[in-house]
Amino acid sequence: MAQEQTEAPDSTAVRTALWRAMHLRVDPPPHVVEDEIGLQLAALGDDWRDRPDMDPQATSGFRAAIVARARFIEDLIAEQADRGVTQYVMLGAGLDTFAQRKPELASRLRIFEVDQPGPQSWKRRRLLELGYELPDWLHLVPVDFEASASWLEQLTAADFDPGRPAVIVSTGVTMYLTKDATAATLRQIAGLAPGSTLAMTFLLATDLVDETDRPGLQASEEGARASGTPFISFYTPQEMLVLAREAGFKDPRHVSGASLAQRYFADRTDGLRPSTGEDLLLVTT
């Protein structure tokens, strides 16, 4: 039998996990999200905090934006679970650790983590090495997006029920896809069971980003290009809303990064605030 191929997660997934851990290490309570399991998965050396992209001051806005979107998603999941939704799908799961950090809530759901086969196999191995069991409600679904494999077909084969409502989340993905590919994904999700909810992040066009945040966005673009995963697509909120309507969603909502800042950071006295540049689309079938 051929040995299962494993491949470490991409640099973006690792950086996201490290920023979530850094939030606990350098920012005072209350913490927006508490997650050091992603850091354990990444298995980096003790000098990970010396990386340029972990500079506590220079990257504080990015760190805050990452934990803000994570908290928004977790609040959404809890809200939908209370409404009786029992399926949760992550498109491009990366080093997400919701299932390990929130077992009481997670065990009420059937969770489907969709990712490329290599990183997915790597994550499965690391979870087992760290002593985390893979309960029957957690499904790691490998999908070869580069080979144009159908994520929905693979998801259904993994016991996802398209006839029942689900929460579908796609964070930090659309910038790597063509706008046609994102439109196709929206059309597929629009065809899911009534009562399903999608939360999808997107990068703003540069002229919509606060001037003070533009150098950071430019540095992120350059880093992504250098690592072989260039940013392809940027959007205005109106453009994303139009895409959603054309896909068949009747009442799409734009959730701005500024609204998340107000929701999760308004009472902080340490000055920690999310950078601008990434907003969310929220839609329901």
Sequence and secondary structure as in RCSB ss.txt:
>XXXX:A:sequence
MAQEQTEAPDSTAVRTALWRAMHLRVDPPPHVVEDEIGLQLAALGDDWRDRPDMDPQATSGFRAAIVARARFIED
LIAEQADRGVTQYVMLGAGLDTFAQRKPELASRLRIFEVDQPGPQSWKRRRLLELGYELPDWLHLVPVDFEASAS
WLEQLTAADFDPGRPAVIVSTGVTMYLTKDATAATLRQIAGLAPGSTLAMTFLLATDLVDETDRPGLQASEEGAR
ASGTPFISFYTPQEMLVLAREAGFKDPRHVSGASLAQRYFADRTDGLRPSTGEDLLLVTT
>XXXX:A:secstr
          HHHHHHHHHHHHHHHHS SS S    HHHHHHT  GGGGGSGGG TTTTHHHHHHHHHHHHHHHH
HHHHHHHTT  EEEEES TT  HHHH HHHHTTSEEEEEE HHHHHHHHHHHHHTT    TTEEEEE  GGGT  
HHHHHHHTT  TTS  EEEE S GGGS HHHHHHHHHHHHTS TT EEEEEEEB GGGS GGGHHHHHHHHHHHH
HTT      B HHHHHHHHHHHT SS EEE HHHHHHHHHTT SS     SSEEEEEEE 
